[in-house]
Amino acid sequence: MQLKDFAKIYFAILLLHLVTIFKQDEGVLHILSKGLLLFSLLTFYAQHPQARLQTFKNMLLLAFGFSWLGDLFLLGESSTFFLLGLAAFAAAHVFFLGVHWSVKGAHWQYSKIAMVLLVTLVSWFLTAYYLPLPPQIKVYALAYAFLLLSHLAMAIYNFWVGNLKFYPLLGMALFLASDLVLAINAFVHESLYASLAVMFLYGVGQFLIAMGFLQYQGASALEPTESKS
C-alpha cells in the first residue's frame, strides 16, 4: 500500500474517532476507531522492512504495539486501567528511546547532548512542581514524565546533529503536547475540546513519528515502486 493511500485510511479512522468524542458516543464506533488507529499504523509500518531499518525495526514495532495497548487500556474508566495505560505508554517510550539510541551513531556530540539533557531535567522538575497530580499516582506519573521527556530529548538531539529529519521530532512534540493536555483535562479542568485536542495531537504525532523513521531510510521507503494491495 502506498503512503498516500494509507494516510487516507489512517486519518479517516482518526476523524471517525474525533466525531465519536465530539458526540460523546462511547459505543462500538468509539472503541473500534481507537483500537484501529495504532493497529493500522503498526501494520503499515511492518510492511516496509527496509535494509537500514532492520537494526531497529522490532523496537519500533514494539513501541507502536505498546502504544496500541495503552490506547486500549485507557478506554477503561477505573484508576487501574489508567495505570495500566500509563505503564504501556512508558514501555512504548523505552522502545522509542532504543530506536533513537540506534540512530544516534557511534559518537556523542557532548555539548549538544548536555544542553538537551539540562532542558529535559528542568522541564521534569517544573512538571513535578506545578502539575497538580493526585498523590496516589504521582510517583508513577512522574516516572512516566521522565521517560516522555527523555524521548523528546533524544528526538531533539538526533535532529540537531542531523541523524534524523524533522518529522520524528515534530511527532514527539505533538505526543508530548497531547499528554500535557490530557493531564490538565484529567486533573485540572475537564473539557470536551481538550479531549478532542488530546486525540488529534496524539494521532498526528504518532503518524509523523512513523513517517519520519520511514523517511530515515530514504524516499523509496515512503513511496515503494510496487504497491501492495
BELVENLIN-V877696 format. One record per residue. SS is DSSP state (@ for helix, = for strand, . for the rest). PHI is phi in degrees with one decimal (none if undefined). D_CENTER is the distance of its C-alpha to the mean C-alpha in whole Angstrom. Layout:
SS&PHI&D_CENTER / SS&PHI&D_CENTER
//
This chain:
.&none&22 / .&-74.9&22 / @&-57.6&19 / @&-63.4&21 / @&-70.9&21 / @&-64.6&18 / @&-58.8&17 / @&-62.0&19 / @&-65.4&19 / @&-61.1&15 / @&-75.2&16 / @&-67.9&19 / @&-63.3&17 / @&-62.3&14 / @&-61.7&18 / @&-59.8&19 / @&-65.4&17 / @&-62.9&17 / @&-63.6&21 / @&-65.5&21 / @&-66.3&20 / @&-61.8&22 / .&-82.4&25 / .&54.9&24 / .&-101.5&24 / .&-101.9&23 / .&-85.0&25 / @&-61.8&24 / @&-63.5&22 / @&-63.0&20 / @&-67.8&19 / @&-64.9&19 / @&-65.2&17 / @&-69.5&14 / @&-67.3&15 / @&-78.9&15 / @&-59.6&12 / @&-73.4&10 / @&-63.3&13 / @&-67.2&14 / @&-66.1&11 / @&-60.3&12 / @&-64.6&16 / @&-61.8&16 / @&-63.5&14 / @&-64.9&17 / .&-82.0&19 / .&-122.1&19 / .&-81.5&21 / .&-71.0&21 / .&-56.8&24 / @&-73.8&22 / @&-74.2&19 / @&-56.8&20 / @&-65.6&20 / .&-130.1&16 / @&-57.8&16 / @&-63.7&16 / @&-64.3&14 / @&-68.6&11 / @&-64.2&12 / @&-65.9&12 / @&-60.8&8 / @&-69.0&8 / @&-64.4&11 / @&-69.6&10 / @&-61.9&7 / @&-62.3&10 / @&-61.0&12 / @&-59.2&11 / @&-58.7&11 / @&-66.9&14 / @&-62.3&15 / .&-74.0&15 / .&-70.8&17 / .&-73.7&20 / .&-108.2&21 / .&-84.7&23 / @&-65.1&22 / @&-64.0&21 / @&-65.1&19 / @&-62.8&17 / @&-68.2&17 / @&-64.6&16 / @&-63.6&13 / @&-61.3&13 / @&-64.7&14 / @&-64.8&12 / @&-69.6&8 / @&-61.8&10 / @&-61.9&11 / @&-59.2&8 / @&-68.5&8 / @&-60.8&11 / @&-72.0&11 / @&-60.2&9 / @&-62.2&11 / @&-62.3&14 / @&-64.2&13 / @&-64.0&13 / @&-62.6&16 / @&-66.0&18 / @&-82.9&17 / .&-64.8&19 / .&92.9&22 / .&-78.1&25 / .&-127.1&26 / .&-80.2&25 / .&-98.4&26 / @&-63.3&26 / @&-63.3&27 / @&-74.0&24 / @&-66.6&22 / @&-63.9&24 / @&-65.8&23 / @&-65.3&19 / @&-65.8&20 / @&-62.1&22 / @&-61.2&20 / @&-62.1&17 / @&-65.6&20 / @&-61.7&22 / @&-62.2&18 / @&-66.4&18 / @&-65.2&22 / @&-64.9&22 / @&-61.5&19 / @&-62.6&21 / @&-83.0&24 / @&-98.0&23 / .&-79.9&21 / .&-78.5&23 / .&-91.2&22 / .&-60.6&24 / @&-55.5&26 / @&-70.5&25 / @&-120.3&21 / @&-59.3&21 / @&-61.1&21 / @&-65.6&18 / @&-66.5&16 / @&-71.8&17 / @&-63.9&17 / @&-64.0&13 / @&-60.6&13 / @&-64.0&15 / @&-65.7&12 / @&-60.7&9 / @&-70.2&12 / @&-65.7&13 / @&-60.2&10 / @&-60.8&10 / @&-60.8&14 / @&-68.3&14 / @&-65.0&12 / @&-63.6&15 / @&-61.4&17 / @&-65.4&16 / @&-72.6&17 / @&-61.5&20 / .&-89.2&22 / .&90.0&21 / .&-73.8&19 / .&-132.9&16 / .&-82.2&17 / @&-78.8&15 / @&-57.5&12 / @&-60.7&10 / @&-68.1&11 / @&-61.9&11 / @&-60.8&7 / @&-66.8&6 / @&-62.4&9 / @&-68.4&8 / @&-59.1&5 / @&-61.1&8 / @&-60.6&10 / @&-60.7&9 / @&-67.2&10 / @&-65.5&13 / @&-64.2&14 / @&-60.2&13 / @&-63.4&15 / @&-64.4&18 / @&-65.4&18 / @&-82.3&19 / @&-116.8&21 / .&-116.5&23 / .&-150.2&23 / .&-83.4&22 / .&-148.5&22 / @&-61.7&21 / @&-68.9&20 / @&-65.7&18 / @&-61.8&16 / @&-63.9&16 / @&-63.4&14 / @&-55.8&12 / @&-72.7&11 / @&-63.6&12 / @&-62.1&9 / @&-64.6&6 / @&-63.2&8 / @&-66.7&9 / @&-60.5&6 / @&-63.6&5 / @&-60.9&8 / @&-66.6&9 / @&-61.0&7 / @&-62.1&9 / @&-66.5&12 / @&-64.3&12 / @&-75.6&13 / @&-66.3&15 / @&-63.5&17 / .&-58.2&17 / .&-86.5&20 / .&106.6&22 / @&-62.4&22 / @&-67.0&24 / @&-73.5&20 / @&-78.9&19 / .&-130.4&23 / .&-60.0&24 / .&-70.5&28 / .&-115.8&29 / .&-79.5&27 / .&-112.5&26 / .&-106.2&27
//
